[in-house]
Amino acid sequence: MLNTEHFIRLAGETGHWDAELLERVEAGESLPAVQEDQYRRGFRSATVVPVQGGWTPRATHPALADHFDPGEPPMPAQGILRWAQVWANHECEVIIRKDDHERLVKPV
């Protein structure tokens, strides 16, 4: 479930995953256990972070680290937004820190 105090969902519609997570945690399951189970069943999440020269995706789960090549060049704002939409079309979500989102949508 998205920590809405610090993050916003940039792409993806994952309400059913969020609802399940909330229900299970409220029933007493640990958050990490539920997240791990959802990962095993196909849920994927990435975050977009600013780097020198642009933006890059990062894994939000250790098992996803292989999906992102740290040697890939950074993408410009429009490129990372396109990437987020494509990646999120596969039962995934892409999140971004709120303060970084301001920089992404209103580049200086």
DSSP file (Angstrom, degrees, kcal/mol; ACC not computed):
  #  RESIDUE AA STRUCTURE BP1 BP2  ACC     N-H-->O    O-->H-N    N-H-->O    O-->H-N    TCO  KAPPA ALPHA  PHI   PSI    X-CA   Y-CA   Z-CA
    1    1 A M              0   0    0      0, 0.0     2,-0.2     0, 0.0    14,-0.0   0.000 360.0 360.0 360.0 139.8    0.0    0.0    0.0
    2    2 A L        -     0   0    0      1,-0.1     2,-1.3     2,-0.0     7,-0.1  -0.458 360.0-131.9 -72.7 129.7    1.3    3.4   -0.9
    3    3 A N    >>  -     0   0    0     -2,-0.2     4,-2.4     1,-0.2     3,-1.0  -0.694  26.2-173.1 -77.3  95.4    2.6    5.7    1.8
    4    4 A T  T 34 S+     0   0    0     -2,-1.3    -1,-0.2     1,-0.3    -2,-0.0   0.561  72.5  72.3 -76.5  -6.7    0.7    8.7    0.7
    5    5 A E  T 34 S+     0   0    0      1,-0.1    -1,-0.3    -3,-0.1    -2,-0.1   0.876 121.0  10.0 -70.8 -35.5    2.4   11.0    3.2
    6    6 A H  T <4 S+     0   0    0     -3,-1.0    92,-2.8     1,-0.1    93,-0.3   0.596 125.6  49.7-118.3 -17.2    5.6   10.9    1.2
    7    7 A F  E  <  -A   97   0A   0     -4,-2.4     2,-0.3    90,-0.3    90,-0.2  -0.853  52.6-161.2-127.4 157.7    4.8    9.2   -2.1
    8    8 A I  E     -A   96   0A   0     88,-2.3    88,-2.0    -2,-0.3     2,-0.6  -0.948  33.4-107.1-129.4 156.8    2.2    9.4   -5.0
    9    9 A R  E     -A   95   0A   0     -2,-0.3    86,-0.3    86,-0.2     3,-0.1  -0.749  29.5-175.6 -84.4 120.1    1.4    6.8   -7.6
   10   10 A L  E     -     0   0A   0     84,-2.8     2,-0.3    -2,-0.6    85,-0.2   0.817  68.7  -4.2 -83.7 -34.9    2.8    8.0  -10.9
   11   11 A A  E    S+A   94   0A   0     83,-1.7    83,-2.4    73,-0.1    -1,-0.3  -0.989  94.2  58.9-157.5 152.5    1.4    5.1  -12.9
   12   12 A G        -     0   0    0     -2,-0.3     2,-0.6    81,-0.2    81,-0.1   0.049  59.0-117.7 105.4 148.2   -0.6    2.0  -12.5
   13   13 A E        +     0   0    0     75,-0.4     3,-0.2    79,-0.3    -1,-0.1  -0.916  44.4 152.1-121.4 101.4   -4.0    1.0  -11.0
   14   14 A T    >>  +     0   0    0     -2,-0.6     4,-2.2     1,-0.1     3,-0.6  -0.022  19.5 130.0-123.6  29.1   -3.4   -1.3   -8.1
   15   15 A G  H 3> S+     0   0    0      1,-0.2     4,-2.8     2,-0.2     5,-0.2   0.844  73.1  55.4 -55.6 -38.3   -6.4   -0.7   -5.9
   16   16 A H  H 3> S+     0   0    0      1,-0.2     4,-1.9     2,-0.2    -1,-0.2   0.878 109.2  47.4 -66.0 -35.6   -7.1   -4.4   -5.5
   17   17 A W  H <> S+     0   0    0     -3,-0.6     4,-2.6     2,-0.2    -2,-0.2   0.919 113.1  49.2 -67.6 -43.0   -3.6   -5.1   -4.2
   18   18 A D  H  X S+     0   0    0     -4,-2.2     4,-2.6     2,-0.2     5,-0.2   0.918 110.7  49.6 -61.8 -44.8   -3.9   -2.1   -1.8
   19   19 A A  H  X S+     0   0    0     -4,-2.8     4,-2.4     1,-0.2    -1,-0.2   0.915 112.1  48.1 -62.4 -43.2   -7.2   -3.3   -0.5
   20   20 A E  H  X S+     0   0    0     -4,-1.9     4,-2.6    -5,-0.2     5,-0.2   0.931 111.5  50.1 -62.1 -45.5   -5.9   -6.8    0.1
   21   21 A L  H  X S+     0   0    0     -4,-2.6     4,-2.5     1,-0.2     5,-0.3   0.938 112.3  46.7 -59.3 -48.6   -2.8   -5.5    1.9
   22   22 A L  H  X S+     0   0    0     -4,-2.6     4,-2.5     1,-0.2    -1,-0.2   0.919 112.8  49.6 -60.5 -45.7   -4.8   -3.3    4.2
   23   23 A E  H  X S+     0   0    0     -4,-2.4     4,-1.2    -5,-0.2    -1,-0.2   0.923 113.7  45.0 -60.6 -45.9   -7.3   -6.0    5.0
   24   24 A R  H  <>S+     0   0    0     -4,-2.6     5,-2.2     2,-0.2     4,-0.2   0.888 113.7  48.3 -69.2 -39.0   -4.6   -8.6    5.8
   25   25 A V  H ><5S+     0   0    0     -4,-2.5     3,-1.6    -5,-0.2    -1,-0.2   0.913 110.5  51.6 -67.5 -41.6   -2.5   -6.2    7.9
   26   26 A E  H 3<5S+     0   0    0     -4,-2.5    -1,-0.2     1,-0.3    -2,-0.2   0.786 105.2  57.9 -64.2 -25.4   -5.6   -5.1    9.9
   27   27 A A  T 3<5S-     0   0    0     -4,-1.2    -1,-0.3    -5,-0.2    -2,-0.2   0.498 131.0 -93.7 -82.4  -4.3   -6.3   -8.8   10.5
   28   28 A G  T < 5S+     0   0    0     -3,-1.6    -3,-0.2     1,-0.3    -2,-0.1   0.380  79.3 135.2 113.4  -4.7   -2.9   -9.1   12.1
   29   29 A E      < -     0   0    0     -5,-2.2    -1,-0.3     1,-0.1     2,-0.2  -0.449  61.3-103.9 -73.4 151.7   -0.5  -10.2    9.4
   30   30 A S     >  -     0   0    0      1,-0.1     4,-2.2    -2,-0.1     5,-0.2  -0.508  21.2-127.1 -76.2 144.3    2.8   -8.5    9.2
   31   31 A L  H  > S+     0   0    0      1,-0.2     4,-2.6     2,-0.2     5,-0.2   0.921 108.9  50.3 -56.4 -48.7    3.3   -5.9    6.5
   32   32 A P  H  > S+     0   0    0      0, 0.0     4,-2.4     0, 0.0    -1,-0.2   0.885 109.9  51.5 -60.5 -36.2    6.5   -7.4    5.2
   33   33 A A  H  > S+     0   0    0      2,-0.2     4,-2.2     1,-0.2    -2,-0.2   0.917 111.8  46.0 -66.2 -41.9    4.9  -10.9    5.0
   34   34 A V  H  X S+     0   0    0     -4,-2.2     4,-2.6     2,-0.2     5,-0.2   0.925 112.9  50.1 -66.1 -44.0    2.0   -9.6    3.0
   35   35 A Q  H  X S+     0   0    0     -4,-2.6     4,-2.3     1,-0.2    -2,-0.2   0.909 111.0  49.3 -60.9 -42.1    4.2   -7.6    0.7
   36   36 A E  H  X S+     0   0    0     -4,-2.4     4,-2.4    -5,-0.2    -1,-0.2   0.917 111.2  49.5 -63.5 -43.4    6.4  -10.7    0.1
   37   37 A D  H  X S+     0   0    0     -4,-2.2     4,-1.5     1,-0.2    -2,-0.2   0.916 111.0  49.2 -62.6 -43.2    3.3  -12.8   -0.6
   38   38 A Q  H  <>S+     0   0    0     -4,-2.6     5,-2.5     1,-0.2     4,-0.3   0.891 109.4  52.6 -64.8 -38.2    2.0  -10.3   -3.1
   39   39 A Y  H ><5S+     0   0    0     -4,-2.3     3,-1.8     1,-0.2    -2,-0.2   0.943 107.4  51.4 -60.4 -46.6    5.3  -10.1   -4.8
   40   40 A R  H 3<5S+     0   0    0     -4,-2.4    -1,-0.2     1,-0.3    -2,-0.2   0.816 109.3  52.2 -60.3 -29.6    5.3  -13.9   -5.2
   41   41 A R  T 3<5S-     0   0    0     -4,-1.5    -1,-0.3    -5,-0.2    -2,-0.2   0.378 131.6 -87.2 -91.3   4.0    1.9  -13.7   -6.8
   42   42 A G  T < 5S+     0   0    0     -3,-1.8     2,-0.3     1,-0.3    -3,-0.2   0.365  76.1 140.7 117.0  -7.5    2.9  -11.1   -9.3
   43   43 A F      < -     0   0    0     -5,-2.5     2,-0.4    -6,-0.1    -1,-0.3  -0.525  27.6-174.3 -72.7 134.4    2.6   -7.6   -7.8
   44   44 A R  E     -b   92   0A   0     47,-1.1    49,-1.7    -2,-0.3     2,-0.4  -0.975   8.4-178.0-130.6 143.2    5.5   -5.3   -8.9
   45   45 A S  E     +b   93   0A   0     -2,-0.4    15,-1.5    47,-0.2     2,-0.3  -0.999   1.2 179.0-141.3 140.6    6.3   -1.8   -7.8
   46   46 A A  E     -bC  94  59A   0     47,-2.0    49,-3.0    -2,-0.4     2,-0.3  -0.932  16.1-141.7-134.1 159.6    9.1    0.6   -8.8
   47   47 A T  E     -bC  95  58A   0     11,-2.6    11,-2.7    -2,-0.3     2,-0.5  -0.913  11.8-134.8-120.6 153.0   10.0    4.1   -7.9
   48   48 A V  E     - C   0  57A   0     47,-2.2    49,-0.5    -2,-0.3    52,-0.1  -0.915  27.1-176.8-107.3 129.4   11.3    6.9  -10.1
   49   49 A V  E     - C   0  56A   0      7,-2.6     7,-2.3    -2,-0.5     2,-0.3  -0.951  27.3-113.9-129.4 147.1   14.3    8.8   -8.7
   50   50 A P  E     + C   0  55A   0      0, 0.0     2,-0.3     0, 0.0     5,-0.2  -0.579  38.8 172.2 -76.9 140.4   16.2   11.8   -9.9
   51   51 A V  E >   - C   0  54A   0      3,-2.5     3,-2.2    -2,-0.3     2,-0.2  -0.880  48.2 -66.5-136.3 169.2   19.8   11.2  -10.9
   52   52 A Q  T 3  S+     0   0    0     -2,-0.3     3,-0.1     1,-0.3     0, 0.0  -0.426 124.5  15.5 -59.5 122.9   22.5   13.3  -12.5
   53   53 A G  T 3  S-     0   0    0     -2,-0.2     2,-0.3     1,-0.1    -1,-0.3   0.504 131.9 -43.4  92.3   5.6   21.3   13.9  -16.1
   54   54 A G  E <  S-C   51   0A   0     -3,-2.2    -3,-2.5    22,-0.1     2,-0.3  -0.986  83.1 -36.2 150.4-137.7   17.7   12.8  -15.7
   55   55 A W  E     -CD  50  75A   0     20,-2.4    20,-3.2    -2,-0.3    -7,-0.0  -0.931  39.6-172.3-133.7 151.0   15.5   10.2  -14.1
   56   56 A T  E     -C   49   0A   0     -7,-2.3    -7,-2.6    -2,-0.3     2,-0.2  -0.998  23.5-119.2-144.5 147.3   15.9    6.4  -13.5
   57   57 A P  E     -C   48   0A   0      0, 0.0     2,-0.3     0, 0.0    -9,-0.2  -0.599  28.5-168.7 -83.2 149.0   13.6    3.6  -12.2
   58   58 A R  E     -C   47   0A   0    -11,-2.7   -11,-2.6    -2,-0.2     2,-0.1  -0.976  25.3-106.0-134.6 149.7   14.6    1.7   -9.1
   59   59 A A  E     -C   46   0A   0     -2,-0.3   -13,-0.2   -13,-0.2     6,-0.1  -0.449  14.9-162.1 -71.3 143.6   13.2   -1.5   -7.5
   60   60 A T  S    S+     0   0    0    -15,-1.5   -14,-0.1     1,-0.1    -1,-0.1   0.397  82.1  50.9-102.2  -0.6   11.1   -1.3   -4.4
   61   61 A H  S >  S-     0   0    0    -16,-0.3     3,-2.2     1,-0.1     4,-0.4  -0.999  84.5-128.3-134.8 135.1   11.6   -5.0   -3.7
   62   62 A P  G >  S+     0   0    0      0, 0.0     3,-1.4     0, 0.0     4,-0.3   0.828 107.7  60.6 -53.9 -34.5   15.0   -6.7   -3.5
   63   63 A A  G 3  S+     0   0    0      1,-0.3     3,-0.4     2,-0.1     4,-0.1   0.689  99.4  57.8 -68.8 -15.6   14.0   -9.4   -5.9
   64   64 A L  G X  S+     0   0    0     -3,-2.2     3,-2.4     1,-0.2     4,-0.5   0.524  74.9  97.6 -89.1  -6.2   13.3   -6.8   -8.6
   65   65 A A  G X  S+     0   0    0     -3,-1.4     3,-1.3    -4,-0.4    -1,-0.2   0.834  77.6  59.0 -54.1 -34.9   16.8   -5.4   -8.6
   66   66 A D  G 3  S+     0   0    0     -3,-0.4    -1,-0.3    -4,-0.3    -2,-0.1   0.673  93.9  67.4 -68.3 -16.4   17.7   -7.5  -11.6
   67   67 A H  G <  S+     0   0    0     -3,-2.4     2,-0.5     1,-0.1    -1,-0.2   0.652  96.2  60.0 -77.4 -15.1   14.9   -5.8  -13.6
   68   68 A F  S <  S-     0   0    0     -3,-1.3    -1,-0.1    -4,-0.5    -9,-0.1  -0.960  74.6-146.4-123.3 121.6   16.7   -2.5  -13.6
   69   69 A D    >   -     0   0    0     -2,-0.5     3,-2.0     1,-0.2    -3,-0.1  -0.748   1.6-156.6 -88.1 113.6   20.2   -2.0  -15.1
   70   70 A P  T 3  S+     0   0    0      0, 0.0    -1,-0.2     0, 0.0   -12,-0.0   0.685  92.6  63.7 -64.4 -13.9   22.2    0.5  -13.2
   71   71 A G  T 3  S+     0   0    0      2,-0.1    -2,-0.0    -3,-0.0    -3,-0.0   0.544  76.5 110.5 -85.0  -7.2   24.3    1.1  -16.3
   72   72 A E  S <  S-     0   0    0     -3,-2.0     3,-0.1     1,-0.1    -4,-0.0  -0.426  77.8-109.6 -66.6 140.1   21.3    2.4  -18.3
   73   73 A P        -     0   0    0      0, 0.0    -1,-0.1     0, 0.0   -20,-0.1  -0.373  40.3 -95.1 -68.0 150.8   21.6    6.1  -19.1
   74   74 A P        -     0   0    0      0, 0.0   -18,-0.2     0, 0.0   -20,-0.0  -0.256  39.3-129.6 -61.4 153.6   19.1    8.4  -17.2
   75   75 A M  B     -D   55   0A   0    -20,-3.2   -20,-2.4    -3,-0.1     2,-0.0  -0.784  16.7-114.5-104.3 149.1   15.9    9.3  -19.0
   76   76 A P     >  -     0   0    0      0, 0.0     4,-2.4     0, 0.0     5,-0.3  -0.278  44.0 -92.2 -70.4 170.7   14.5   12.8  -19.5
   77   77 A A  H  > S+     0   0    0      1,-0.2     4,-2.0     2,-0.2     5,-0.2   0.907 127.1  46.8 -53.4 -49.4   11.2   13.6  -17.8
   78   78 A Q  H  > S+     0   0    0      1,-0.2     4,-2.0     2,-0.2    -1,-0.2   0.859 111.5  53.1 -64.4 -34.3    9.1   12.7  -20.8
   79   79 A G  H  > S+     0   0    0      2,-0.2     4,-2.5    -3,-0.2    -1,-0.2   0.908 109.5  46.5 -66.5 -42.8   11.0    9.4  -21.3
   80   80 A I  H  X S+     0   0    0     -4,-2.4     4,-2.5     2,-0.2    -2,-0.2   0.858 110.5  53.7 -70.7 -33.4   10.6    8.3  -17.7
   81   81 A L  H  X S+     0   0    0     -4,-2.0     4,-1.8    -5,-0.3    -1,-0.2   0.909 111.0  46.0 -65.3 -40.9    6.8    9.2  -17.8
   82   82 A R  H  X S+     0   0    0     -4,-2.0     4,-2.3     2,-0.2    -2,-0.2   0.932 112.4  51.0 -64.4 -45.2    6.5    7.0  -20.9
   83   83 A W  H  X S+     0   0    0     -4,-2.5     4,-2.9     1,-0.2     5,-0.3   0.920 108.4  52.6 -57.3 -45.0    8.5    4.2  -19.3
   84   84 A A  H  X S+     0   0    0     -4,-2.5     4,-2.3     1,-0.2    -1,-0.2   0.902 109.1  48.9 -60.0 -42.8    6.2    4.4  -16.2
   85   85 A Q  H  X S+     0   0    0     -4,-1.8     4,-0.7     2,-0.2    -1,-0.2   0.920 114.4  45.0 -64.4 -43.5    3.1    4.0  -18.2
   86   86 A V  H >< S+     0   0    0     -4,-2.3     3,-0.9     1,-0.2    -2,-0.2   0.942 115.6  45.9 -65.4 -47.8    4.4    1.0  -20.1
   87   87 A W  H >< S+     0   0    0     -4,-2.9     3,-1.3     1,-0.2    -2,-0.2   0.879 109.3  55.7 -64.3 -38.2    5.8   -0.7  -17.1
   88   88 A A  H 3X S+     0   0    0     -4,-2.3     4,-1.0    -5,-0.3     3,-0.4   0.647  88.8  77.0 -71.8 -14.7    2.6   -0.1  -15.1
   89   89 A N  T << S+     0   0    0     -3,-0.9    -1,-0.3    -4,-0.7    -2,-0.2   0.484  83.8  69.0 -72.1  -0.6    0.5   -1.8  -17.7
   90   90 A H  T <4 S-     0   0    0     -3,-1.3    -1,-0.2    -4,-0.1     3,-0.1  -0.379 130.7 -77.6-116.1  52.6    1.7   -5.2  -16.4
   91   91 A E  T  4 S+     0   0    0     -3,-0.4   -47,-1.1     1,-0.2     2,-0.2   0.849 101.1 120.3  58.7  35.7   -0.1   -5.3  -12.9
   92   92 A C  E  <  - b   0  44A   0     -4,-1.0     2,-0.3   -49,-0.2   -79,-0.3  -0.737  52.0-146.3-123.8 169.6    2.6   -2.9  -11.6
   93   93 A E  E     - b   0  45A   0    -49,-1.7   -47,-2.0    -2,-0.2     2,-0.4  -0.971   3.1-152.6-133.9 154.9    2.8    0.5  -10.1
   94   94 A V  E     -Ab  11  46A   0    -83,-2.4   -84,-2.8    -2,-0.3   -83,-1.7  -0.997  19.5-172.9-126.2 126.3    5.3    3.2  -10.3
   95   95 A I  E     -Ab   9  47A   0    -49,-3.0   -47,-2.2    -2,-0.4     2,-0.3  -0.756   6.8-168.5-117.7 164.3    5.7    5.6   -7.4
   96   96 A I  E     -A    8   0A   0    -88,-2.0   -88,-2.3    -2,-0.3   -47,-0.1  -0.993  33.2 -99.7-150.4 145.3    7.6    8.7   -6.8
   97   97 A R  E  >  -A    7   0A   0    -49,-0.5     4,-2.2    -2,-0.3   -90,-0.3  -0.407  37.5-121.8 -62.4 142.4    8.4   10.9   -3.8
   98   98 A K  H  > S+     0   0    0    -92,-2.8     4,-1.5     1,-0.2    -1,-0.1   0.895 111.5  49.0 -56.6 -44.0    6.1   13.9   -3.7
   99   99 A D  H  > S+     0   0    0    -93,-0.3     4,-1.1     1,-0.2    -1,-0.2   0.857 111.4  50.1 -68.6 -31.9    8.9   16.4   -3.7
  100  100 A D  H  > S+     0   0    0     -3,-0.2     4,-2.0     2,-0.2    -1,-0.2   0.848 103.6  60.5 -70.5 -33.1   10.6   14.6   -6.7
  101  101 A H  H  X S+     0   0    0     -4,-2.2     4,-2.6     1,-0.2     5,-0.3   0.902 100.1  55.0 -60.5 -41.2    7.2   14.6   -8.5
  102  102 A E  H  X S+     0   0    0     -4,-1.5     4,-1.5     1,-0.2    -1,-0.2   0.916 110.2  46.1 -56.5 -43.4    7.2   18.4   -8.4
  103  103 A R  H  < S+     0   0    0     -4,-1.1    -1,-0.2     1,-0.2    -2,-0.2   0.838 112.2  52.0 -68.8 -32.8   10.6   18.4  -10.1
  104  104 A L  H  < S+     0   0    0     -4,-2.0    -2,-0.2     1,-0.2    -1,-0.2   0.930 116.1  36.4 -70.9 -45.9    9.5   15.9  -12.7
  105  105 A V  H  < S+     0   0    0     -4,-2.6    -1,-0.2     1,-0.3    -2,-0.2   0.680 127.2  37.4 -85.3 -16.5    6.4   17.6  -13.9
  106  106 A K  S  < S-     0   0    0     -4,-1.5    -1,-0.3    -5,-0.3    -2,-0.1  -0.540  82.2-171.8-129.5  67.6    7.8   21.1  -13.6
  107  107 A P              0   0    0      0, 0.0    -3,-0.1     0, 0.0    -4,-0.1  -0.263 360.0 360.0 -62.5 146.8   11.5   20.8  -14.7
  108  108 A V              0   0    0     -5,-0.1    -5,-0.0     0, 0.0     0, 0.0   0.453 360.0 360.0 -84.9 360.0   13.7   23.8  -14.3
